Amino acid sequence: MTSNLEDQLLGLQQDGVAAIAAVNTLEALEELRVNYLGKKGQLGVLLRNMGKLSAEERPQVGAIANTVKEALQNSLDQQRAALESAQIQAQLEAETLDVTMPGIYRPQGRVHPLNGIIDQALDIFVGLGYTVAQGSEMETDYYNFEALNTPPDHPARDMQDTFYLPDGNLLRTHTSSVQIRYMEKEEPPIKIVAPGRVYRRDDVDATHSAVFHQIELLAVDEGLTFSDLKGTVKVFLQAMFGDLPIRFRASYFPFTEPSAEVDLQWNGRWLEVMGCGMVDPNVLKSVGYDPEIYTGFAAGFGVERFAMVLHQIDDIRRLYNSDLRFLRQF
């Protein structure tokens, strides 16, 4: 009985190893595993006969059975690894890219010169501790004019004629309205910079547009002076244009007192680049600040003017024409 069972086990090993080596798919290999080593497989059927063996014969047959099982399992593992490797190789060959073919060119976008100036300016002011504040382009007369010390009969309105809407609102002429709204919500000290699109009824030519962009800054705190304003403007302009001569000329704005225009010496001539001044006490009162305690300064500039100077652009309309021949320079 022992010799017969041993022969059957060794024969099973021989047949199984040969069958496993001949299989060529993972599915067929799994079927062979179940056939030989499954719960109802051939090896299991033979081992059930061990119950008929004597106690002395069982260890000998058990050792042979373990050897057969290990041989079959090793054959299965090796064949599975080989088939999986072949399958991966076939997939790689089917999906191989021809690296000698020319690539597909996708043109990269560029930053518009106006956006580039805005980003550069905001980086400078944020580095100085300012917070970026934004507001609606449609405003009320109060926030655009009256709260900024410009009543309805003020002659300064003639310089900022804008687009009026049927409901009495208007398109803002400057981003100063953002400053008023911000001050109404926040208590001093504040330091904000307000970028955005603004509108004025200008005749369009090489240097004027009815729609343009502004960046304005505002600081309010106890003890701020015109020297603080000059120092801030100087640091900003030097960061934008380099270490160039700067001068302040007395000027007038209804919402600042005293007021000044800022000139920059560029290529041997003076260019007006900014307006600035100390915040008028009436403006502070309109937002609920006590002008006996707080002072502030403000400044603003046109983004288009900076872009035209820095990039030597001869006509402001080039910035709005979406001409790729022009925009690809930046």
C-alpha positions as CSV (number, residue, x, y, z in Angstrom):
1,M,0.0,0.0,0.0
2,T,2.8,2.4,0.9
3,S,4.8,1.7,-2.2
4,N,1.7,2.2,-4.4
5,L,0.8,5.5,-2.8
6,E,4.4,6.7,-3.1
7,D,4.4,5.9,-6.8
8,Q,1.1,7.8,-7.3
9,L,2.5,10.9,-5.5
10,L,5.7,10.9,-7.5
11,G,3.7,10.3,-10.7
12,L,1.4,13.2,-9.8
13,Q,4.5,15.4,-9.3
14,Q,5.9,14.5,-12.6
15,D,2.7,15.0,-14.5
16,G,1.9,18.2,-12.7
17,V,5.3,19.9,-13.3
18,A,5.1,19.0,-17.0
19,A,1.5,20.3,-17.3
20,I,2.4,23.5,-15.5
21,A,5.5,24.1,-17.7
22,A,3.3,23.7,-20.8
23,V,0.6,26.1,-19.9
24,N,0.6,29.6,-21.6
25,T,-2.0,31.6,-19.9
26,L,-2.6,32.8,-16.3
27,E,-6.2,31.5,-16.5
28,A,-5.1,28.0,-17.4
29,L,-2.4,28.1,-14.8
30,E,-5.0,28.9,-12.1
31,E,-7.1,25.9,-13.3
32,L,-4.1,23.6,-12.9
33,R,-3.5,25.0,-9.4
34,V,-7.0,24.1,-8.4
35,N,-6.8,20.8,-10.1
36,Y,-3.6,19.7,-8.3
37,L,-3.6,21.7,-5.0
38,G,-7.2,22.7,-4.4
39,K,-9.4,21.3,-1.7
40,K,-10.8,18.7,-4.1
41,G,-7.5,18.5,-6.1
42,Q,-5.6,15.3,-7.0
43,L,-3.1,15.7,-4.2
44,G,-5.8,16.0,-1.7
45,V,-7.6,12.9,-3.0
46,L,-4.4,10.8,-2.7
47,L,-3.6,12.1,0.8
48,R,-7.1,10.9,2.0
49,N,-5.7,7.3,1.6
50,M,-3.1,8.0,4.3
51,G,-5.7,7.0,6.8
52,K,-5.3,3.4,5.7
53,L,-1.6,3.4,6.4
54,S,0.0,2.2,9.6
55,A,1.5,4.6,12.1
56,E,5.0,3.7,10.9
57,E,4.2,4.3,7.2
58,R,2.5,7.7,7.6
59,P,5.7,9.8,8.3
60,Q,7.4,8.4,5.3
61,V,4.5,9.0,2.9
62,G,3.8,12.4,4.6
63,A,7.3,13.6,3.8
64,I,7.0,12.5,0.2
65,A,3.6,14.3,0.0
66,N,5.2,17.6,1.3
67,T,7.9,17.3,-1.3
68,V,5.4,16.8,-4.0
69,K,3.3,19.8,-2.8
70,E,6.4,22.1,-2.6
71,A,7.5,21.0,-6.1
72,L,4.1,21.7,-7.6
73,Q,3.8,25.1,-5.7
74,N,7.3,26.1,-6.9
75,S,6.5,25.2,-10.5
76,L,3.2,27.2,-10.2
77,D,5.1,30.3,-8.8
78,Q,7.8,30.2,-11.4
79,Q,5.3,29.8,-14.3
80,R,3.1,32.5,-12.9
81,A,6.1,34.9,-12.7
82,A,7.1,34.1,-16.2
83,L,3.6,34.5,-17.6
84,E,3.1,37.8,-15.8
85,S,6.4,39.1,-17.1
86,A,5.5,38.1,-20.6
87,Q,2.2,39.8,-20.2
88,I,3.8,43.0,-19.1
89,Q,6.3,42.9,-21.9
90,A,3.6,42.4,-24.4
91,Q,1.7,45.3,-23.0
92,L,4.8,47.5,-23.1
93,E,5.4,46.6,-26.7
94,A,1.8,47.3,-27.6
95,E,2.0,50.7,-25.9
96,T,5.5,51.7,-27.0
97,L,5.9,55.4,-28.0
98,D,7.9,56.3,-31.0
99,V,10.3,58.8,-29.4
100,T,11.6,59.7,-32.8
101,M,8.3,61.3,-33.8
102,P,8.1,65.1,-33.5
103,G,6.3,66.4,-30.4
104,I,3.0,68.3,-30.4
105,Y,3.8,72.0,-29.8
106,R,1.5,73.8,-27.4
107,P,2.2,77.5,-27.2
108,Q,2.6,78.9,-23.7
109,G,0.6,81.9,-22.6
110,R,2.3,85.0,-21.4
111,V,1.5,87.5,-18.6
112,H,-0.2,90.6,-20.1
113,P,1.9,93.7,-19.5
114,L,-0.8,95.4,-17.4
115,N,-1.2,92.3,-15.2
116,G,2.6,92.2,-14.9
117,I,2.8,95.7,-13.6
118,I,-0.1,95.1,-11.2
119,D,1.5,91.9,-9.9
120,Q,4.9,93.6,-9.4
121,A,3.4,96.6,-7.6
122,L,1.3,94.5,-5.3
123,D,4.3,92.4,-4.4
124,I,6.2,95.5,-3.4
125,F,3.3,96.9,-1.2
126,V,2.6,93.5,0.4
127,G,6.2,93.4,1.3
128,L,5.8,96.7,3.0
129,G,2.9,95.3,5.1
130,Y,-0.1,96.4,3.0
131,T,-3.2,94.4,2.6
132,V,-4.8,94.1,-0.9
133,A,-8.4,95.4,-1.0
134,Q,-10.9,95.3,-3.9
135,G,-14.3,96.6,-4.6
136,S,-17.1,96.9,-7.1
137,E,-16.6,98.8,-10.4
138,M,-20.2,100.1,-10.1
139,E,-20.4,102.7,-7.3
140,T,-22.8,105.2,-5.8
141,D,-22.2,108.9,-6.1
142,Y,-21.6,109.0,-2.3
143,Y,-18.7,106.6,-2.3
144,N,-17.1,107.8,-5.5
145,F,-17.4,111.5,-4.8
146,E,-19.2,112.8,-1.7
147,A,-17.4,110.7,0.9
148,L,-14.1,111.8,-0.8
149,N,-14.8,115.5,-0.1
150,T,-16.2,116.2,-3.6
151,P,-19.9,117.4,-3.3
152,P,-22.2,117.7,-6.3
153,D,-21.2,121.3,-7.1
154,H,-17.5,120.7,-6.8
155,P,-15.5,121.7,-9.9
156,A,-13.2,118.7,-9.5
157,R,-16.0,116.6,-10.8
158,D,-15.5,118.0,-14.3
159,M,-12.1,116.4,-14.3
160,Q,-13.6,113.0,-13.5
161,D,-16.7,112.9,-15.7
162,T,-17.8,109.3,-15.9
163,F,-20.5,106.9,-17.1
164,Y,-23.8,107.3,-15.2
165,L,-26.3,104.5,-15.0
166,P,-30.1,104.9,-15.1
167,D,-30.5,103.9,-11.4
168,G,-28.3,106.8,-10.3
169,N,-25.2,104.7,-9.8
170,L,-22.0,105.2,-11.9
171,L,-18.9,103.5,-13.0
172,R,-16.1,104.4,-10.5
173,T,-13.6,107.0,-11.6
174,H,-10.9,105.8,-9.2
175,T,-10.3,103.0,-6.6
176,S,-10.6,105.5,-3.8
177,S,-14.1,104.3,-3.2
178,V,-12.5,101.0,-2.0
179,Q,-10.7,103.0,0.6
180,I,-13.9,104.6,2.0
181,R,-15.7,101.2,2.2
182,Y,-12.7,99.6,3.9
183,M,-12.4,102.4,6.5
184,E,-16.1,102.1,7.3
185,K,-15.6,98.5,8.3
186,E,-12.2,98.6,9.9
187,E,-10.6,100.6,12.7
188,P,-7.1,102.1,12.5
189,P,-4.3,101.4,12.0
190,I,-4.9,100.3,8.4
191,K,-2.6,99.9,5.4
192,I,-4.2,98.8,2.2
193,V,-3.5,98.8,-1.5
194,A,-6.5,98.8,-4.0
195,P,-6.0,97.8,-7.6
196,G,-8.7,97.8,-10.2
197,R,-10.4,99.0,-13.4
198,V,-11.8,102.5,-13.5
199,Y,-13.7,104.6,-16.0
200,R,-13.7,108.2,-17.2
201,R,-15.3,109.9,-20.2
202,D,-12.0,110.6,-22.0
203,D,-11.4,111.0,-25.7
204,V,-9.4,108.0,-26.7
205,D,-6.0,108.8,-28.2
206,A,-2.4,107.6,-27.8
207,T,-2.2,108.4,-24.1
208,H,-5.9,108.4,-22.9
209,S,-8.5,105.7,-22.6
210,A,-12.1,105.7,-21.2
211,V,-11.2,102.5,-19.4
212,F,-8.0,102.1,-17.6
213,H,-6.4,100.6,-14.4
214,Q,-5.4,102.2,-11.1
215,I,-3.5,101.2,-8.0
216,E,-4.1,103.3,-4.9
217,L,-2.6,102.9,-1.4
218,L,-3.9,104.2,1.9
219,A,-2.4,104.2,5.4
220,V,-4.1,105.6,8.5
221,D,-2.6,105.6,12.0
222,E,-1.6,107.9,14.8
223,G,1.3,110.2,14.0
224,L,1.7,109.6,10.3
225,T,3.3,112.6,8.5
226,F,4.2,113.7,5.0
227,S,7.7,112.3,5.6
228,D,6.1,108.8,5.9
229,L,4.4,109.3,2.6
230,K,7.5,110.5,0.8
231,G,9.5,107.5,2.2
232,T,6.9,105.0,1.1
233,V,6.6,106.5,-2.4
234,K,10.4,106.6,-2.8
235,V,10.8,103.0,-1.8
236,F,8.1,101.9,-4.2
237,L,9.3,103.9,-7.2
238,Q,12.9,102.8,-6.7
239,A,11.7,99.2,-6.6
240,M,9.8,99.7,-9.9
241,F,12.2,101.9,-11.8
242,G,15.6,101.8,-10.1
243,D,17.5,104.4,-8.2
244,L,16.4,107.5,-10.1
245,P,15.9,111.1,-9.0
246,I,12.4,111.8,-7.6
247,R,10.7,115.1,-6.9
248,F,7.4,116.2,-5.3
249,R,5.4,119.1,-6.8
250,A,2.6,120.8,-4.9
251,S,-0.8,120.0,-6.4
252,Y,-4.5,119.7,-5.6
253,F,-6.8,116.8,-4.9
254,P,-10.2,117.3,-3.1
255,F,-9.5,114.3,-0.8
256,T,-5.9,115.1,0.3
257,E,-4.3,118.2,1.9
258,P,-1.5,118.9,1.3
259,S,-1.4,117.2,-2.1
260,A,1.5,116.6,-4.5
261,E,2.4,115.2,-7.9
262,V,5.4,112.8,-8.0
263,D,7.8,113.1,-10.9
264,L,10.5,110.7,-11.9
265,Q,13.6,111.6,-14.0
266,W,13.5,109.0,-16.8
267,N,15.9,109.1,-19.8
268,G,16.9,112.7,-19.1
269,R,13.4,114.2,-18.6
270,W,10.9,114.5,-15.8
271,L,7.8,112.3,-16.0
272,E,4.8,112.7,-13.9
273,V,4.0,109.2,-12.5
274,M,1.9,109.5,-9.3
275,G,-0.4,111.7,-7.3
276,C,-0.4,111.7,-3.5
277,G,-1.1,113.6,-0.3
278,M,-2.2,113.5,3.3
279,V,-5.8,112.4,3.8
280,D,-8.1,115.4,4.2
281,P,-9.7,115.5,7.7
282,N,-13.2,115.7,6.2
283,V,-12.6,112.3,4.6
284,L,-11.6,110.8,8.0
285,K,-14.7,112.3,9.6
286,S,-16.9,110.8,6.9
287,V,-15.9,107.3,7.9
288,G,-16.0,107.9,11.6
289,Y,-12.3,108.5,12.3
290,D,-11.2,111.3,14.7
291,P,-8.8,113.6,12.7
292,E,-7.5,114.9,16.0
293,I,-6.1,111.4,16.7
294,Y,-5.5,109.9,13.4
295,T,-3.7,111.0,10.2
296,G,-3.2,109.2,7.0
297,F,-1.7,109.4,3.5
298,A,-2.8,108.2,0.1
299,A,-1.2,107.8,-3.3
300,G,-2.2,106.4,-6.6
301,F,-1.0,105.8,-10.2
302,G,-2.2,104.6,-13.5
303,V,-1.0,101.1,-14.4
304,E,-1.1,101.9,-18.1
305,R,1.3,104.8,-17.7
306,F,3.8,102.6,-15.8
307,A,3.6,99.9,-18.5
308,M,4.1,102.5,-21.3
309,V,7.2,103.9,-19.6
310,L,8.8,100.6,-18.5
311,H,8.1,98.8,-21.8
312,Q,8.5,101.9,-24.1
313,I,5.0,101.6,-25.6
314,D,4.1,104.4,-27.9
315,D,0.3,104.1,-27.9
316,I,-2.0,103.1,-25.0
317,R,-4.4,101.4,-27.4
318,R,-1.8,98.7,-28.1
319,L,-2.5,97.4,-24.5
320,Y,-6.2,96.6,-25.4
321,N,-6.1,95.4,-29.0
322,S,-5.2,91.8,-28.2
323,D,-2.7,91.8,-31.0
324,L,-0.6,88.7,-30.5
325,R,2.3,90.2,-32.5
326,F,2.5,92.8,-29.7
327,L,1.7,90.7,-26.7
328,R,4.3,88.0,-27.6
329,Q,7.0,90.5,-26.8
330,F,6.3,90.2,-23.1
